[in-house]
């Protein structure tokens, strides 16, 4: 692990400390968790954007929609 230094507004630090006091752990645990969650959100957003662009380039056909409908009919039964 690496040690870093960050600058936070007092109000933000107070909120972080309140979460740590409530949930346990320490500041480092909290910031690692929050950073992981945010990085995951960013990655999901990037993948969704890539998918959107892909569908714009090659849209679904009517046959694709029928195939999906058949798939969901099997799941519901």
C-alpha positions as CSV (number, residue, x, y, z in Angstrom):
1,X,0.0,0.0,0.0
2,X,1.0,3.6,-0.5
3,X,0.5,6.5,1.8
4,X,-1.0,9.7,0.2
5,X,-1.9,13.1,1.5
6,X,-5.2,14.8,0.6
7,X,-6.7,18.1,1.5
8,X,-10.4,18.1,2.5
9,X,-12.8,20.8,3.6
10,X,-13.5,20.7,7.3
11,X,-17.2,19.9,6.7
12,X,-16.4,17.0,4.4
13,X,-13.9,15.6,6.9
14,X,-16.4,15.9,9.7
15,X,-18.9,13.9,7.7
16,X,-16.3,11.3,7.0
17,X,-15.4,11.1,10.7
18,X,-19.1,10.7,11.6
19,X,-19.4,7.8,9.2
20,X,-16.3,6.2,10.6
21,X,-17.5,6.6,14.2
22,X,-20.9,5.1,13.3
23,X,-19.7,2.2,11.1
24,X,-16.3,1.5,12.6
25,X,-13.0,1.1,10.8
26,X,-10.9,4.2,10.2
27,X,-10.6,7.0,7.7
28,X,-8.3,5.0,5.4
29,X,-10.8,2.1,5.3
30,X,-13.6,4.6,4.5
31,X,-11.7,6.4,1.7
32,X,-10.5,3.1,0.1
33,X,-14.1,1.8,0.1
34,X,-15.5,5.1,-1.4
35,X,-12.8,5.3,-4.0
36,X,-13.4,1.7,-5.1
37,X,-17.1,2.3,-5.4
38,X,-16.6,5.5,-7.4
39,X,-14.1,3.8,-9.7
40,X,-16.6,1.0,-10.2
41,X,-19.4,3.5,-11.1
42,X,-17.1,5.3,-13.6
43,X,-16.2,1.9,-15.2
44,X,-19.8,0.9,-15.5
45,X,-20.7,4.2,-17.0
46,X,-17.9,3.8,-19.6
47,X,-19.1,0.4,-20.5
48,X,-22.7,1.6,-20.9
49,X,-21.5,4.4,-23.1
50,X,-19.5,1.9,-25.3
51,X,-22.6,-0.3,-25.5
52,X,-24.7,2.7,-26.5
53,X,-22.3,3.7,-29.2
54,X,-22.2,0.1,-30.5
55,X,-26.0,0.0,-30.7
56,X,-26.0,3.3,-32.6
57,X,-23.5,1.9,-35.1
58,X,-25.2,-1.5,-35.4
59,X,-28.8,-1.2,-34.2
60,X,-30.9,-4.3,-33.2
61,X,-32.9,-5.8,-35.9
62,X,-36.5,-6.9,-35.7
63,X,-35.2,-10.5,-35.6
64,X,-33.0,-9.6,-32.6
65,X,-36.0,-8.3,-30.7
66,X,-38.0,-11.5,-31.5
67,X,-35.1,-13.6,-30.2
68,X,-35.0,-11.6,-27.0
69,X,-38.8,-11.9,-26.5
70,X,-38.5,-15.7,-27.0
71,X,-35.7,-15.8,-24.4
72,X,-37.8,-14.0,-21.9
73,X,-40.9,-16.2,-22.5
74,X,-38.7,-19.2,-21.6
75,X,-37.6,-17.5,-18.3
76,X,-41.2,-16.6,-17.3
77,X,-42.5,-20.2,-17.7
